[in-house]
């Protein structure tokens, strides 16, 4: 960006960062939802990028440290504590969760528009490119892909998954959870986190070591590398091409909604169906988790339409309210 972001009292900034971190953590548990989108919606995305760029160049300012600590602690807590719950909610109540996430996502649009200021040709060009790119990605997500990871993945694959997931995690509109699905690492990582949490609760040191060293450590290293690299690259573009970059982020934000059509549900595959690049046999059907079932659109009942609209408005109101915390106008 052209200069440091405006000063905001540290108290409201810490609250906004924590809320954004929780939203980011929840979003990155859900394939198709972007954690970066949630940080944009919460109003801390530019500060988050700026803070990482500062820390990785050994500059330490209180506002940046507050933002980074708030986001990291809240996102980590949300992921560790709610991984299983959120996954089950999305699988079993997809239309409810997606409706809420549509509202949360669109609530960030006024904030990004405010960051841009006047929408000139540079901003509109970036917005169009971002929207088209995100819409194309959303359509591709529905087609199924081959998957190089899986339950037999080793340390290197978990490291790669951490880098890829974190890189996407901070790009608004790009889902880290979806990239983990592409790599077939979504379920192994969430299962490892669940195992780590349960061993920690039980005080089982021996049981803690396997998920800690085999999953949490390589994914954690990858996350740090991915976030630091992409954040510094974004900082570079925001400094030199601010209008175009913010326009691109706006397009990604709006385009993310394309992949969140709420009225879809998982459908149990049959013998011979192709799911994520694999032909379903009796054995693969038994091994296929419920969350990996292909989805299909259904016709909603009037009550579901009304409920969906109410949830969208709730999410919209939440993110607009969060974004107004600590404004200096």
C-alpha positions in Angstrom: 0.0 0.0 0.0 1.1 3.6 -0.4 1.8 4.0 3.4 1.0 2.5 6.8 -2.6 1.7 7.5 -4.4 4.3 9.7 -4.0 4.0 13.4 -6.8 2.2 15.3 -6.9 1.9 19.1 -5.2 -1.4 20.1 -8.2 -2.7 22.1 -10.7 -2.6 19.2 -8.0 -3.8 16.8 -7.3 -6.8 19.0 -11.0 -7.7 19.1 -11.4 -7.3 15.4 -8.3 -9.4 14.8 -9.5 -12.2 17.1 -12.9 -12.2 15.4 -11.2 -12.3 12.0 -9.0 -15.1 13.2 -11.9 -17.2 14.4 -13.7 -16.6 11.1 -10.5 -17.5 9.2 -10.0 -20.7 11.2 -13.5 -21.8 10.6 -13.3 -20.9 6.9 -10.2 -22.9 6.4 -11.9 -26.0 7.8 -14.5 -25.8 5.0 -13.5 -26.6 1.4 -14.7 -23.8 -0.9 -14.4 -21.1 1.8 -11.5 -18.7 1.9 -9.8 -17.6 5.1 -8.4 -14.5 3.4 -12.0 -13.6 2.4 -12.9 -13.7 6.1 -10.0 -11.5 7.1 -11.1 -9.0 4.4 -14.6 -9.1 5.8 -13.4 -8.5 9.3 -11.4 -5.5 8.2 -7.9 -6.7 9.1 -6.6 -8.1 5.8 -4.3 -5.2 4.8 -3.0 -5.0 8.3 -2.4 -8.7 8.4 -0.4 -8.6 5.1 1.5 -5.5 6.3 2.2 -7.1 9.7 3.7 -10.3 8.2 5.9 -8.2 5.8 7.2 -6.2 8.8 7.9 -9.2 11.0 9.7 -11.1 8.3 11.9 -8.1 7.7 12.5 -7.8 11.5 10.4 -4.7 12.1 8.2 -5.0 15.1 5.3 -2.4 15.6 2.7 -2.9 18.3 -0.4 -2.7 15.9 1.2 -5.4 13.6 2.0 -7.6 16.5 -1.5 -7.3 17.9 -3.1 -8.2 14.6 -0.8 -11.2 14.0 -1.1 -12.5 17.5 -4.9 -12.1 17.5 -5.4 -13.7 14.1 -2.9 -16.6 14.8 -4.2 -17.5 18.3 -7.9 -17.2 17.4 -7.5 -19.1 14.1 -5.4 -21.8 15.7 -7.9 -22.3 18.6 -10.8 -22.4 16.2 -9.1 -25.1 14.0 -8.0 -27.2 17.0 -11.2 -27.0 18.9 -13.8 -27.1 16.1 -12.3 -29.2 13.3 -14.6 -32.1 13.8 -17.7 -30.0 14.6 -17.4 -27.7 11.6 -16.7 -30.6 9.2 -19.8 -32.4 10.4 -22.0 -29.3 10.2 -20.9 -28.6 6.6 -21.5 -32.3 5.6 -24.8 -32.6 7.3 -26.2 -29.1 7.1 -24.5 -27.7 4.0 -27.3 -25.2 3.1 -27.3 -23.7 6.5 -23.5 -23.2 6.7 -23.1 -22.0 3.1 -25.9 -19.5 3.6 -24.1 -18.1 6.6 -20.8 -18.0 4.8 -22.3 -16.1 1.8 -23.5 -13.4 4.2 -20.1 -13.3 6.0 -18.3 -13.0 2.6 -20.5 -10.3 1.1 -20.3 -8.3 4.3 -16.7 -7.5 3.4 -17.5 -5.9 0.1 -18.2 -2.4 1.5 -15.0 -2.5 3.4 -12.9 -3.4 0.3 -14.7 -0.8 -1.7 -13.8 1.8 1.0 -10.1 0.7 0.8 -10.2 1.2 -3.0 -11.9 4.6 -3.0 -13.0 5.8 -6.4 -13.4 2.8 -8.8 -11.3 3.9 -11.8 -10.4 1.8 -14.8 -7.5 0.1 -12.9 -9.8 -1.0 -10.1 -12.6 -2.2 -12.4 -10.1 -4.1 -14.5 -8.7 -5.9 -11.5 -12.2 -6.6 -10.2 -13.3 -8.2 -13.5 -10.2 -10.4 -13.7 -10.6 -11.5 -10.1 -14.3 -12.2 -10.5 -13.8 -14.2 -13.7 -10.9 -16.1 -12.2 -12.8 -17.0 -9.0 -15.9 -18.0 -10.9 -13.9 -20.3 -13.1 -12.2 -21.8 -10.1 -15.6 -22.4 -8.4 -16.9 -24.1 -11.5 -13.8 -26.3 -11.7 -14.2 -27.3 -8.1 -17.5 -29.0 -8.9 -15.9 -31.2 -11.6 -13.7 -33.5 -9.5 -9.9 -33.8 -9.7 -7.1 -36.4 -9.3 -5.5 -36.5 -5.8 -1.8 -37.2 -5.1 -2.1 -37.3 -1.3 -4.2 -39.6 0.9 -3.9 -41.6 4.1 -0.4 -42.8 3.2 1.0 -39.4 2.8 4.4 -38.7 4.4 6.2 -35.8 6.0 7.0 -34.1 2.7 3.4 -34.3 1.4 2.1 -32.8 4.7 4.8 -30.0 4.3 3.6 -29.3 0.7 0.0 -29.3 1.8 0.8 -26.8 4.5 2.5 -24.5 2.0 -0.3 -24.8 -0.5 -3.1 -24.5 2.0 -1.5 -21.5 3.7 -0.8 -19.7 0.4 -4.4 -20.1 -0.6 -5.6 -19.4 2.9 -4.5 -15.7 2.7 -5.6 -15.1 -0.9 -9.2 -13.9 -0.7 -11.5 -16.1 -2.7 -9.1 -19.0 -2.9 -9.9 -21.8 -0.5 -7.1 -23.5 1.4 -9.5 -26.3 2.3 -10.3 -26.9 -1.3 -6.6 -27.1 -2.2 -6.2 -29.7 0.5 -9.0 -31.6 -1.0 -7.3 -31.4 -4.4 -4.2 -32.9 -2.8 -6.3 -35.5 -1.0 -4.9 -34.1 2.3 -8.0 -32.5 3.8 -9.2 -35.6 5.7 -5.6 -36.8 6.8 -4.8 -33.3 8.2 -8.1 -32.9 10.0 -7.8 -36.4 11.3 -4.3 -35.7 12.6 -5.4 -32.5 14.3 -8.3 -34.4 16.0 -5.9 -37.2 17.1 -3.5 -34.6 18.5 -6.3 -32.9 20.4 -7.6 -36.1 21.9 -4.2 -37.3 23.0 -3.5 -33.9 24.5 -6.8 -34.0 26.4 -6.1 -37.5 27.6 -2.5 -36.7 28.6 -1.2 -39.5 26.4 2.3 -38.4 25.6 3.1 -41.5 23.5 -0.1 -41.0 21.5 0.7 -37.3 21.1 4.0 -37.8 19.3 2.8 -39.5 16.2 0.3 -36.8 15.1 2.5 -34.0 16.4 5.6 -35.1 14.5 3.9 -36.6 11.5 1.1 -34.1 10.9 1.2 -30.9 13.0 4.9 -30.2 12.6 5.2 -30.5 8.8 1.9 -28.7 8.2 2.9 -26.0 10.7 6.3 -25.5 8.9 4.5 -25.3 5.6 2.0 -22.8 6.9 4.7 -20.4 8.1 6.6 -20.7 4.7 3.4 -20.2 2.7 2.1 -17.3 4.6 5.4 -15.4 4.7 6.0 -15.9 1.0 2.6 -14.9 -0.3 2.2 -12.1 2.2 5.4 -10.4 1.1 4.4 -10.8 -2.6 1.1 -9.2 -1.9 2.7 -6.4 0.0 4.9 -5.8 -3.0 1.9 -5.5 -5.4 -0.1 -3.4 -2.9 2.8 -1.0 -2.7 3.2 -0.6 -6.4 -0.2 -1.4 -8.0 -2.6 -0.6 -5.2 -5.8 0.1 -7.2 -5.3 -3.0 -9.5 -4.5 -5.3 -6.5 -7.4 -4.1 -4.4 -9.7 -4.3 -7.4 -8.5 -7.9 -7.9 -9.2 -8.7 -4.3 -12.7 -7.2 -4.6 -13.4 -9.4 -7.6 -12.1 -12.5 -5.8 -14.3 -11.6 -2.8 -17.5 -11.3 -4.9 -16.6 -14.3 -7.1 -16.2 -16.5 -4.1 -19.9 -16.5 -3.7 -20.3 -18.4 -7.0 -19.0 -21.6 -5.4 -21.2 -21.2 -2.3 -24.7 -22.0 -3.8 -26.3 -23.3 -0.6 -28.9 -25.7 -1.9 -26.8 -28.7 -2.6 -26.1 -31.8 -0.7 -23.9 -34.9 -0.8 -25.1 -37.9 -2.7 -23.8 -41.4 -2.0 -21.9 -42.6 -5.0 -22.7 -45.9 -6.7 -20.4 -48.6 -8.1 -18.7 -47.4 -11.3 -19.0 -43.7 -10.4 -15.9 -41.6 -10.7 -15.2 -39.6 -7.5 -12.1 -37.4 -7.2 -10.5 -39.2 -10.1 -11.2 -42.7 -8.7 -13.6 -45.3 -10.1 -15.8 -46.5 -7.3 -15.5 -50.2 -6.5 -16.9 -52.1 -3.5 -13.6 -51.5 -1.6 -13.3 -47.8 -2.5 -16.9 -47.1 -1.6 -16.3 -48.5 1.9 -13.2 -46.3 2.3 -14.9 -43.1 1.0 -15.7 -40.7 3.7 -19.1 -39.0 3.8 -17.5 -35.5 3.3 -16.0 -36.7 0.0 -19.4 -37.6 -1.5 -20.1 -35.7 -4.7 -22.8 -33.0 -4.4 -25.8 -32.2 -6.4 -28.2 -29.2 -6.4 -31.7 -29.7 -5.0 -34.9 -27.6 -5.1 -35.3 -26.0 -1.7 -38.5 -25.8 0.3 -40.0 -22.3 0.9 -38.8 -22.5 4.6 -35.3 -23.3 3.5 -35.3 -20.3 1.1 -36.5 -18.0 3.9 -34.0 -19.5 6.4 -31.2 -19.1 3.9 -31.9 -15.5 3.3 -32.1 -14.9 7.1 -28.7 -16.6 7.6 -27.2 -14.5 4.8 -28.5 -11.3 6.4 -27.1 -12.5 9.8 -23.7 -13.1 8.3 -23.8 -9.8 6.4 -24.7 -7.9 9.6 -22.0 -9.7 11.6 -19.1 -8.8 9.2 -20.3 -5.3 8.7 -20.5 -4.9 12.5 -17.0 -6.3 13.0 -15.6 -4.2 10.2 -16.8 -1.0 12.0 -15.0 -1.8 15.2 -12.4 0.8 15.9 -13.0 2.9 12.8 -11.6 6.4 13.2 -14.2 8.3 11.2 
